[in-house]
């Protein structure tokens, strides 16, 4: 009986694969130079458009939010396409997607 319990426990332990860690990354969005901003849905669904873009790049999005950086908004006076919009996208991803998302200029928080 003891042995069957030990064998069952051992089997359970080796069958569990290690889960990848989740990490937050962020990106300060531009006025109009980010590739996902070309979508016709961008104006009405920024988060959904960004999520679709990242998933098309094979990056699993676990959570995503876009918020206005109020400090930036009070100080930035640039309207060029490549200037900051003061919107910061925060994305929760699997650690194994970090290299791919860093190629898109996202930074680990």
Residue pairs with C-beta under 8 A, 6 or more apart in sequence:
20 94
20 95
20 96
21 94
21 95
22 62
22 92
22 93
22 94
22 95
23 92
23 93
23 94
23 95
23 98
23 108
23 109
24 90
24 91
24 92
24 93
24 108
24 109
25 90
25 91
25 93
25 98
25 101
25 102
25 106
25 107
25 108
25 109
26 88
26 89
26 90
26 91
26 106
26 107
26 109
27 88
27 89
27 91
27 104
27 105
27 106
27 107
28 69
28 72
28 84
28 85
28 86
28 87
28 88
29 37
29 66
29 84
29 85
29 87
29 88
29 89
30 37
30 81
30 82
30 83
30 84
30 85
31 78
31 79
31 80
31 81
31 82
31 83
31 84
31 85
32 81
33 81
33 82
35 53
36 42
36 49
36 50
36 52
36 53
37 49
39 49
39 52
39 53
41 48
41 49
42 49
46 66
46 87
47 64
47 65
47 66
50 64
50 66
50 89
50 91
51 61
51 64
54 61
54 91
54 101
54 104
55 61
57 100
57 101
57 104
58 97
58 100
59 93
59 97
59 100
59 101
60 93
60 94
60 97
61 91
61 92
61 93
62 92
62 93
62 94
63 91
63 92
64 89
64 90
64 91
64 92
65 89
65 90
66 87
66 88
66 89
66 90
67 87
67 88
67 90
68 86
68 87
68 88
69 86
69 87
69 88
70 86
72 84
72 86
73 86
76 83
76 84
76 86
78 84
89 106
90 109
91 101
91 106
93 101
98 108
102 108
